[in-house]
Amino acid sequence: MTTLTIVWLVLPLMAGLMAYLLPRLARSLGIGVAIASIAYGLALILRQTPFSLELLDSFGVTLMADPLSGFFILTNGLVTAAVILYCWSGQRSAFFFAQLYILHGSLNSAFLCADFVSLYVALEVISIAVFLLIAYPRTNRSIWVGLRYLFVSNTVMLFYLVGAVLVYEANQSFAFSGLAQAAPEAQALILLGLLTKGGVFISGLWLPLTHSEAEVPVSAILSGVAIKAGIFPLVRCAQMLDSVDPIIRLFGLGTAFLGISFALFEKDIKRILAFSTISQVGFVLAAPPVAGFYALGHGLAKTALFLTAGSLPSRNLDNLRQQPMATPAWATITAGGLSLAGMPLLTGFASKALTLENLLSWQVIGMNTAAIGSAIVFARVIFLPHQPTSEQKMAPGFWPAILLLGAALVAANAFYIEAYSLTKITKALAIIALGWLIYFGVIRRMALLLPRTLELLEHLIGVMSLALIGLFWLVLA
């Protein structure tokens, strides 16, 4: 298994290089890489027995593969395959696909890391690849959004690196397990870096502009899987360290509410989806023992939603109420929205049921309320008008990508078939029904414009400073 893992890790990077040398094969190489990741992820989930690969024994530099890694890797493979299919007939150059494969390989590496220094390398490569994908159109706007993302990312990774050094100083090892014995400032600095990279709570307010302004396939892969590079190590640390688990769960609860609060009143559909990503990240963090399954369900649904958003006649909800979308696009949005709201027959139902089962007592009321909020948010797009005849044209690769994601959204229910009990189905339907009643009775009639002040670059840095102070208070407490 060790040799297979090394070959699999190197494969996407080799595919990225070959995409430059053999541009006509760029798309086919990517499909092969994605299939390899899907197979490897499934193997880890079904194997159940974790295994580790020691890279530098004396420094604690280790890779760990287990079912948690498997779910994140499976998500990466499926999302990447869908994005490649979506872009198959487009005019994107070999450079675009090369960066996509480098991003894919770096994410795979991050999902295996069990130490802070190898994770640092993977996260930095991810940042560069994401920047190049965002800036790919080479417009002034895309370059600015990419640079903004890169600046925020590099700033917090400096804090993270200092924290990693402090962990090594305390343990003579970079292993995640050393975080418990490290000084409180090391814990605070590392958590700040990972919370910001993962789009968690107020540290993640860089995310809405970045994800909404990127091109459609880039938005899909950012929200579907790239954002999880910062989430995975938080979940891993929470599973390994009892002292970290309640902090991560607390941030999960706060993040779920923050994302929903903004998404309820946003008018731009891509920004609604971006804020929804923040809230769904909160659900992933709320129950670390089952975070991988929820990450899979979210990644599949959110990728489908972002790919569909690129085929709508407008991004503004008010315009979409006056200019109905095509029924096929509406059907896809409805399926993705219902999955994230927890509708039975879709993976979002099983993953949400499993998450709500694994909450601590102090989380139960808050996360169930957040589940109702998710149903309200997606009611805003599900109940938009549509018509069977429309001049709207889908991208040539739209349907192959959507069919892949749709099949995966149904098939992934098999990971928790026990969710299909009368009690759980009734609860899920009650949550959705209550959310829709609140939407039609209250939210639909409200018009509230939330300020975007905190999303400005200079304010993001200030918010990170406040987040760091809050983290110091939490770890010291």
ABEGO torsion letter per residue (X at the ends): XAAAAAAAAAAAAAAAAAAAABAAAAAAAAAAAAAAAAAAAAAAAAAGBBBBBBABAAAGBBBBBBAAAAAAAAAAAAAAAAAAAAAAABABBAAAAAAAAAAAAAAAAAAABABAAAAAAAAAAAAAAAAAAAAAAGBAAAAAAAAAAAAAAAAAAAAAAAAAAAAAAAAGBABAAAAAABBAAAAAAAAAAAAAAAGBEAAAAAAAAAAAABBAAAAAAAAAAAAAAAAAAAAAAAAABAAAAAAAAAAAAAAAAAAAAAAAABABAAAAAAAAAAAAAAAAAABAAAAAAAAAAAAAAAAAAAAAAAABABABAAAAAABBBBAAAAAAAAAAAAAAAGBBGBAAAAAAAAAAAABBAAAAAAAAAAAAAAAAAAAAAAABBBBABBABBBBAAAAAAAAAAAAAAAAAAAABAAABBAAAAAAAAAAAAAAAAAAAAAAAABBBBBBAAAABAAAAAAAAAAAAAAAAAAAAX
